[in-house]
Amino acid sequence: MKSPALVYGRKLFSIALIFNALVCIVYSIGLLTGFYTANWQLYSPFIFDGNVFWALIAVSIINIFPAAFIGQVKTGRLWFHHYIYGFLVLSMAIGFLVLFTSVSLLTLFTANITDLAVNVGRFFVLGGLALVLDDLADVSRYTAKFLCHIKSIACKGRRIIHIAQAVLSVVCLYITVGVSAAVIHNNEWATASNFIFIGTLIITIITSFWSLKRKVWYHLTPN
């Protein structure tokens, strides 16, 4: 019988990996927004084309399943389902952003924002989303049915997804090396934001290659 500490630790680790995937997606969306609307040269010349950050979004989405796979343990409920806490954190974070900042919720994840209060709010919004995604099947029978349908489709194409993850992981490794090289060679890019980005990239790569080695997608079976 597994110890409660190990079980809850595995669940928390799973939620942290989902959170990391969401952070990578948000970073990539912000960079791509600047690339398309403000002609940003993203980590040039170490990143040859800003469009490669689409690959990071794709691999982060794919990584959500392996992250959830790690957290498939029976933890029981602490009063409520995890998604209740997720929606509670989401509501509080959005309320904080509306009441105490001037940021538009429509541009919350696309604008390049350095304001500390806004970034704290974004952190908890993503944290709430991670909790909801971890427990999405229990939100309602409709979400459970929808997820079963998506799972059935993914199961049929699991070999293609596995190959796509392998290719995207290599691209993600290139992005990590390129961003790291850019930060090392340009003091202006040696910011806390970029160091956090590099950290999330490293976690994304490790998660992705672990998933490939374990052939996690091949463990997917229709309900």
Rosetta silent file (secondary structure, phi, psi, omega in degrees, C-alpha in Angstrom):
SEQUENCE: MKSPALVYGRKLFSIALIFNALVCIVYSIGLLTGFYTANWQLYSPFIFDGNVFWALIAVSIINIFPAAFIGQVKTGRLWFHHYIYGFLVLSMAIGFLVLFTSVSLLTLFTANITDLAVNVGRFFVLGGLALVLDDLADVSRYTAKFLCHIKSIACKGRRIIHIAQAVLSVVCLYITVGVSAAVIHNNEWATASNFIFIGTLIITIITSFWSLKRKVWYHLTPN
SCORE:     score description
SCORE:     0.000 S_00000001
   1 L     0.000  129.296 -178.341    0.000    0.000    0.000 S_00000001
   2 L   -72.875  144.573  179.638    1.408    3.369   -1.026 S_00000001
   3 L   -71.557  148.535  178.543    1.984    5.946    1.685 S_00000001
   4 H   -57.185  -35.976 -179.979   -0.338    9.003    1.687 S_00000001
   5 H   -62.835  -40.517  179.841    2.692   11.291    1.300 S_00000001
   6 H   -68.466  -41.502 -179.294    3.722    9.507   -1.886 S_00000001
   7 H   -64.438  -50.194 -179.448    0.186    9.535   -3.285 S_00000001
   8 H   -68.851  -33.907  176.798   -0.437   13.222   -2.568 S_00000001
   9 H   -63.270  -40.743  178.590    3.089   14.109   -3.688 S_00000001
  10 H   -65.799  -40.228  178.280    2.458   12.432   -7.027 S_00000001
  11 H   -64.642  -44.779  178.573   -0.845   14.280   -7.426 S_00000001
  12 H   -63.646  -38.549  177.516    0.746   17.646   -6.607 S_00000001
  13 H   -62.748  -41.347  178.181    3.592   16.896   -9.021 S_00000001
  14 H   -61.074  -46.568  179.650    1.030   16.139  -11.731 S_00000001
  15 H   -63.681  -37.840  178.219   -0.803   19.429  -11.137 S_00000001
  16 H   -63.252  -37.982  178.619    2.538   21.291  -11.187 S_00000001
  17 H   -68.960  -37.755  175.127    3.353   19.784  -14.598 S_00000001
  18 H   -63.535  -43.376  177.510   -0.050   20.839  -15.950 S_00000001
  19 H   -59.287  -43.703  179.321    0.591   24.318  -14.560 S_00000001
  20 H   -61.060  -41.098  178.426    4.002   24.367  -16.270 S_00000001
  21 H   -61.793  -41.556  178.816    2.391   23.427  -19.595 S_00000001
  22 H   -64.845  -40.133  178.327   -0.087   26.295  -19.219 S_00000001
  23 H   -61.955  -42.982  178.573    2.737   28.737  -18.405 S_00000001
  24 H   -61.542  -41.242  178.742    4.615   27.657  -21.543 S_00000001
  25 H   -62.525  -44.957 -178.852    1.494   28.188  -23.633 S_00000001
  26 H   -64.959  -43.970  177.016    0.951   31.661  -22.184 S_00000001
  27 H   -58.222  -44.989 -177.682    4.595   32.661  -22.715 S_00000001
  28 H   -65.352  -41.347  178.179    4.424   31.469  -26.322 S_00000001
  29 H   -61.672  -42.780  178.141    1.161   33.308  -27.002 S_00000001
  30 H   -62.055  -43.155  179.049    2.675   36.534  -25.644 S_00000001
  31 H   -66.005  -42.853 -179.832    5.792   36.141  -27.790 S_00000001
  32 H   -67.258  -34.280  176.343    3.800   35.293  -30.915 S_00000001
  33 H   -61.402  -45.999  176.712    1.523   38.294  -30.328 S_00000001
  34 H   -65.453  -36.224  179.738    4.571   40.571  -30.283 S_00000001
  35 H   -63.401  -41.245 -176.098    6.035   38.742  -33.287 S_00000001
  36 H   -87.544  -31.578 -174.266    2.925   39.295  -35.415 S_00000001
  37 H  -101.529  -26.535 -176.567    1.752   42.711  -34.182 S_00000001
  38 L  -121.646    8.787  177.654    4.958   44.519  -33.189 S_00000001
  39 L    57.731   39.397  176.832    7.510   42.800  -35.442 S_00000001
  40 L   -63.867  138.663  171.576    9.504   41.452  -32.514 S_00000001
  41 L   -95.747   97.396 -169.667   12.712   39.671  -33.436 S_00000001
  42 L   -75.273  104.346  175.753   12.407   36.790  -31.013 S_00000001
  43 L    54.376   34.935  177.572   15.819   35.939  -29.558 S_00000001
  44 L   -68.954  144.643    2.670   17.503   36.652  -32.877 S_00000001
  45 L   -93.293   10.873 -173.973   19.846   35.360  -34.274 S_00000001
  46 L   -78.546  -26.130  170.997   19.651   32.241  -32.086 S_00000001
  47 L  -107.691  116.215 -170.912   16.001   31.594  -33.008 S_00000001
  48 L   -73.268  -25.132 -177.746   15.808   31.700  -36.798 S_00000001
  49 L  -154.831  128.155 -178.485   12.032   32.273  -37.016 S_00000001
  50 H   -62.050  -20.525 -179.399    9.500   33.298  -34.384 S_00000001
  51 H   -63.097  -17.740 -178.658    6.942   30.898  -35.843 S_00000001
  52 H   -64.654  -17.168 -179.404    8.736   27.996  -34.119 S_00000001
  53 H   -70.909  -13.701  170.827    6.995   29.006  -30.886 S_00000001
  54 H   -63.037  -34.941  178.844    3.834   27.439  -32.296 S_00000001
  55 H   -63.541  -35.633  179.320    5.642   24.131  -31.791 S_00000001
  56 H   -66.969  -38.135  175.925    6.063   24.972  -28.114 S_00000001
  57 H   -62.489  -44.601 -178.288    2.316   25.531  -27.769 S_00000001
  58 H   -63.177  -46.586 -177.719    1.652   22.190  -29.470 S_00000001
  59 H   -69.016  -30.906  177.232    4.092   20.192  -27.340 S_00000001
  60 H   -67.171  -40.236  176.997    2.771   21.841  -24.164 S_00000001
  61 H   -63.972  -44.641  178.652   -0.780   20.792  -25.050 S_00000001
  62 H   -61.891  -34.900 -177.619    0.409   17.256  -25.779 S_00000001
  63 H   -69.512  -17.120 -178.151    2.280   17.206  -22.446 S_00000001
  64 H   -63.578  -36.532  179.029   -0.920   17.790  -20.477 S_00000001
  65 H   -65.813  -49.470  176.231   -1.940   14.143  -20.943 S_00000001
  66 H   -58.161  -36.007  178.156    1.349   12.673  -19.615 S_00000001
  67 H   -63.790  -44.310  177.969    1.127   15.114  -16.708 S_00000001
  68 H   -67.332  -33.219  178.973   -2.399   13.946  -15.924 S_00000001
  69 H   -61.248  -40.628  178.071   -1.251   10.328  -16.394 S_00000001
  70 H   -61.346  -35.748 -175.483    1.287   10.787  -13.592 S_00000001
  71 L   -88.493   13.045  179.447   -1.475   12.021  -11.288 S_00000001
  72 L   -78.700   74.237  177.561   -3.779    9.046  -11.807 S_00000001
  73 L  -133.766  156.615  179.718   -3.842    8.068   -8.141 S_00000001
  74 L   -91.692  105.686 -178.946   -6.653    7.819   -5.621 S_00000001
  75 L  -100.937  -15.367 -173.047   -6.213   10.672   -3.181 S_00000001
  76 L    77.222  178.988 -179.266   -9.770   10.951   -1.941 S_00000001
  77 L  -107.240  141.608  169.844  -11.431   14.303   -1.450 S_00000001
  78 L  -100.032   80.594 -175.702  -10.482   17.045    0.954 S_00000001
  79 L    75.039  -50.112 -175.672  -14.123   18.144    1.456 S_00000001
  80 L  -132.622  169.224  170.652  -14.623   18.839   -2.275 S_00000001
  81 L   -64.544  158.225  179.168  -13.461   17.757   -5.718 S_00000001
  82 H   -60.221  -35.121 -175.351  -10.266   19.437   -6.966 S_00000001
  83 H   -65.962  -26.280  176.696  -12.198   21.414   -9.584 S_00000001
  84 H   -63.040  -45.778  177.168  -14.155   23.209   -6.828 S_00000001
  85 H   -64.550  -36.095  178.658  -10.891   24.583   -5.457 S_00000001
  86 H   -61.706  -48.188  179.298   -9.830   25.365   -9.032 S_00000001
  87 H   -66.316  -33.343  177.925  -12.941   27.435   -9.720 S_00000001
  88 H   -65.383  -46.276  178.274  -12.552   29.123   -6.330 S_00000001
  89 H   -63.663  -42.300  178.414   -8.941   30.128   -7.092 S_00000001
  90 H   -58.960  -47.683 -178.189   -9.984   31.260  -10.594 S_00000001
  91 H   -61.967  -44.299 -179.582  -12.815   33.410   -9.228 S_00000001
  92 H   -65.892  -40.492 -179.384  -10.623   35.034   -6.587 S_00000001
  93 H   -66.596  -43.882  179.249   -7.811   35.711   -9.075 S_00000001
  94 H   -66.219  -40.629  176.806  -10.165   37.238  -11.662 S_00000001
  95 H   -60.665  -42.269  177.897  -11.863   39.293   -8.957 S_00000001
  96 H   -60.781  -45.223 -178.392   -8.473   40.566   -7.798 S_00000001
  97 H   -64.741  -39.739 -178.969   -7.489   41.532  -11.368 S_00000001
  98 H   -69.971  -41.833 -174.096  -10.786   43.340  -11.988 S_00000001
  99 H   -81.822  -34.953 -169.832  -10.826   45.223   -8.687 S_00000001
 100 H  -116.125    1.368  175.473   -7.172   46.074   -8.150 S_00000001
 101 L  -134.291  167.915 -179.853   -5.633   46.326  -11.633 S_00000001
 102 L  -105.757    9.729 -177.191   -6.522   48.044  -14.894 S_00000001
 103 L   -70.215  143.591  174.906   -5.671   45.113  -17.148 S_00000001
 104 L   -83.745  131.687 -179.848   -8.263   43.956  -19.654 S_00000001
 105 H   -63.652  -24.062  179.810   -9.153   40.306  -19.205 S_00000001
 106 H   -69.830  -25.722 -179.132   -9.280   40.017  -23.012 S_00000001
 107 H  -112.350   15.987 -174.668   -5.547   40.790  -23.225 S_00000001
 108 L   -58.286  -36.984 -175.839   -4.533   39.085  -19.985 S_00000001
 109 L  -112.112    9.238  178.079   -2.506   36.403  -21.755 S_00000001
 110 L  -115.516  -28.022 -178.455   -1.534   38.242  -24.934 S_00000001
 111 L   -79.638  149.436  175.549   -0.146   41.571  -23.719 S_00000001
 112 L   -84.209   96.538 -172.153    3.466   41.972  -22.573 S_00000001
 113 L  -112.832  127.615  178.860    2.778   42.943  -18.943 S_00000001
 114 L  -107.825   -5.486 -179.366    5.482   43.586  -16.347 S_00000001
 115 L   -61.693  127.732 -175.285    3.202   44.860  -13.550 S_00000001
 116 H   -61.483  -44.018 -177.554    3.742   42.672  -10.471 S_00000001
 117 H   -61.992  -41.176  179.898    0.092   42.697   -9.372 S_00000001
 118 H   -65.965  -41.955 -179.084   -1.111   41.583  -12.808 S_00000001
 119 H   -68.434  -33.776  173.955    1.463   38.801  -12.976 S_00000001
 120 H   -63.633  -43.860  177.649    0.475   37.573   -9.501 S_00000001
 121 H   -61.468  -42.698  178.593   -3.129   37.500  -10.703 S_00000001
 122 H   -63.463  -37.759  178.470   -2.134   35.608  -13.860 S_00000001
 123 H   -57.676  -46.832 -177.245   -0.206   33.104  -11.744 S_00000001
 124 H   -75.534  -28.886  173.471   -3.303   32.228   -9.718 S_00000001
 125 H   -61.745  -46.278  178.667   -5.531   32.164  -12.806 S_00000001
 126 H   -66.586  -36.806  176.852   -3.245   29.518  -14.302 S_00000001
 127 H   -62.175  -42.804  177.003   -3.085   27.701  -10.968 S_00000001
 128 H   -63.587  -41.391  177.857   -6.871   27.548  -10.863 S_00000001
 129 H   -62.462  -39.691  179.270   -6.999   26.307  -14.455 S_00000001
 130 H   -62.275  -41.641  178.269   -4.473   23.577  -13.632 S_00000001
 131 H   -64.806  -40.518  179.544   -6.671   22.338  -10.759 S_00000001
 132 H   -66.738  -45.123 -179.672   -9.751   22.340  -12.993 S_00000001
 133 H   -62.471  -36.339  179.453   -7.988   20.509  -15.830 S_00000001
 134 H   -63.407  -26.935 -174.960   -6.696   17.884  -13.409 S_00000001
 135 L  -123.910   25.858 -170.834  -10.273   17.096  -12.356 S_00000001
 136 H   -61.464  -35.872 -177.197  -12.157   18.086  -15.528 S_00000001
 137 H   -62.779  -24.037 -177.504  -13.948   14.756  -15.959 S_00000001
 138 H   -91.844   -2.089 -177.938  -15.725   15.254  -12.619 S_00000001
 139 L   -63.621  -46.244  177.285  -17.066   18.728  -13.409 S_00000001
 140 L  -162.269  167.433  179.017  -20.189   17.315  -15.065 S_00000001
 141 H   -68.318  -23.575  178.575  -21.380   14.327  -17.047 S_00000001
 142 H   -71.520  -42.237  177.830  -21.161   16.467  -20.185 S_00000001
 143 H   -67.723  -36.169  177.792  -17.458   17.175  -19.703 S_00000001
 144 H   -63.703  -42.262  179.233  -16.885   13.507  -18.893 S_00000001
 145 H   -65.925  -40.777  178.930  -18.674   12.497  -22.096 S_00000001
 146 H   -63.781  -44.204  179.649  -16.725   15.069  -24.108 S_00000001
 147 H   -64.484  -36.962  176.939  -13.413   13.873  -22.689 S_00000001
 148 H   -63.969  -38.237  178.042  -14.302   10.267  -23.480 S_00000001
 149 H   -65.424  -45.155  178.101  -15.002   11.292  -27.074 S_00000001
 150 H   -63.192  -40.321  179.841  -11.659   13.130  -27.324 S_00000001
 151 H   -63.061  -39.386  179.085   -9.911   10.167  -25.718 S_00000001
 152 H   -64.224  -41.722  178.674  -11.441    7.805  -28.272 S_00000001
 153 H   -66.051  -45.305 -179.424  -10.213    9.987  -31.152 S_00000001
 154 H   -63.546  -35.061 -179.105   -6.730   10.336  -29.610 S_00000001
 155 H   -62.449  -39.469  179.475   -6.558    6.588  -29.048 S_00000001
 156 H   -67.406  -30.169 -178.078   -7.011    5.957  -32.772 S_00000001
 157 L  -110.148   24.940 -174.275   -4.219    8.401  -33.597 S_00000001
 158 H   -63.561  -32.859  178.185   -1.891    7.674  -30.676 S_00000001
 159 H   -65.821  -42.037  178.201    0.950    6.558  -32.947 S_00000001
 160 H   -64.583  -42.058  178.960    0.757    9.834  -34.880 S_00000001
 161 H   -63.214  -41.544  178.897    0.625   11.805  -31.622 S_00000001
 162 H   -60.543  -44.642  179.511    3.661    9.910  -30.308 S_00000001
 163 H   -66.238  -42.754  178.987    5.648   10.725  -33.480 S_00000001
 164 H   -61.234  -40.161  178.555    4.485   14.355  -33.416 S_00000001
 165 H   -63.294  -37.899  179.157    5.583   14.637  -29.795 S_00000001
 166 H   -63.428  -46.104 -179.520    9.034   13.315  -30.721 S_00000001
 167 H   -65.197  -46.343 -178.473    9.451   15.893  -33.500 S_00000001
 168 H   -65.548  -31.776  178.204    8.079   18.738  -31.392 S_00000001
 169 H   -64.423  -38.984  177.239   10.332   17.771  -28.479 S_00000001
 170 H   -65.046  -41.708  177.575   13.393   18.245  -30.687 S_00000001
 171 H   -63.453  -40.879  178.680   12.079   21.660  -31.757 S_00000001
 172 H   -63.335  -38.231  176.405   11.463   22.525  -28.101 S_00000001
 173 H   -62.560  -41.531  176.782   15.049   21.529  -27.294 S_00000001
 174 H   -61.536  -43.724  179.822   16.232   23.865  -30.063 S_00000001
 175 H   -61.624  -42.836  179.962   14.097   26.698  -28.625 S_00000001
 176 H   -61.012  -45.988  178.630   15.533   26.121  -25.154 S_00000001
 177 H   -64.308  -42.659 -179.101   19.106   26.242  -26.430 S_00000001
 178 H   -64.459  -45.664  179.391   18.329   29.308  -28.567 S_00000001
 179 H   -64.957  -42.200  179.452   16.646   31.265  -25.766 S_00000001
 180 H   -62.687  -43.146  178.901   19.419   30.345  -23.308 S_00000001
 181 H   -63.696  -39.992  179.478   22.120   31.415  -25.782 S_00000001
 182 H   -63.577  -42.044  179.920   20.310   34.702  -26.428 S_00000001
 183 H   -66.124  -39.509 -179.971   20.086   35.466  -22.711 S_00000001
 184 H   -66.105  -38.486 -174.604   23.771   34.637  -22.199 S_00000001
 185 H   -90.541   -8.537 -179.012   24.905   36.841  -25.085 S_00000001
 186 L  -134.353  109.513 -176.729   22.578   39.788  -24.461 S_00000001
 187 H   -61.165  -28.029 -179.302   22.452   41.345  -21.001 S_00000001
 188 H   -66.187  -24.037 -179.709   19.172   43.092  -21.830 S_00000001
 189 H   -93.975   -0.437  178.716   17.480   39.701  -22.063 S_00000001
 190 L   -83.017   69.094 -177.504   18.866   38.494  -18.730 S_00000001
 191 L  -112.564  162.708  178.197   15.575   39.171  -16.950 S_00000001
 192 H   -59.718  -38.002 -179.709   13.605   37.249  -14.347 S_00000001
 193 H   -60.654  -44.507 -179.865   10.902   36.632  -16.943 S_00000001
 194 H   -70.056  -34.557  177.570   13.343   34.965  -19.341 S_00000001
 195 H   -67.059  -39.024  175.648   14.930   32.873  -16.592 S_00000001
 196 H   -64.090  -41.639  178.924   11.473   31.626  -15.586 S_00000001
 197 H   -59.625  -45.035  178.760   10.755   30.915  -19.257 S_00000001
 198 H   -61.972  -40.770  177.985   13.936   28.866  -19.579 S_00000001
 199 H   -60.792  -43.930  178.871   13.004   26.935  -16.451 S_00000001
 200 H   -66.604  -34.491  177.392    9.560   26.086  -17.845 S_00000001
 201 H   -63.672  -43.578  179.966   11.174   25.056  -21.142 S_00000001
 202 H   -62.290  -43.807  178.434   13.527   22.652  -19.368 S_00000001
 203 H   -63.870  -39.035  178.199   10.619   21.088  -17.460 S_00000001
 204 H   -61.513  -43.936  179.512    8.656   20.819  -20.718 S_00000001
 205 H   -63.360  -47.311 -178.918   11.538   18.999  -22.419 S_00000001
 206 H   -60.396  -44.849  179.231   12.028   16.582  -19.509 S_00000001
 207 H   -60.972  -43.836 -176.504    8.285   15.831  -19.379 S_00000001
 208 H   -66.806  -46.029 -179.415    8.119   15.301  -23.122 S_00000001
 209 H   -70.624  -33.175  173.600   11.133   13.008  -23.386 S_00000001
 210 H   -61.757  -43.472  179.286   10.008   11.065  -20.304 S_00000001
 211 H   -61.712  -40.663  178.981    6.646   10.575  -21.997 S_00000001
 212 H   -65.279  -43.959 -179.075    8.352    9.363  -25.175 S_00000001
 213 H   -64.009  -40.134 -179.454   10.570    6.934  -23.284 S_00000001
 214 H   -83.630   -6.502 -178.168    7.632    5.507  -21.355 S_00000001
 215 L    52.380   50.836 -174.850    5.429    5.537  -24.486 S_00000001
 216 H   -59.949  -39.970 -178.406    2.685    7.128  -22.430 S_00000001
 217 H   -63.571  -27.540  178.843    0.421    7.736  -25.407 S_00000001
 218 H   -74.388  -14.670  175.887    0.443    4.020  -26.202 S_00000001
 219 H   -82.933   -6.254 -179.429   -1.054    3.380  -22.761 S_00000001
 220 L   -71.821  126.171  179.255   -4.117    5.354  -23.807 S_00000001
 221 L  -130.249  143.270  178.899   -7.136    3.090  -24.142 S_00000001
 222 L   -68.191  149.055 -179.385  -10.741    3.959  -25.013 S_00000001
 223 L   -73.055    0.000    0.000  -13.245    3.697  -22.184 S_00000001
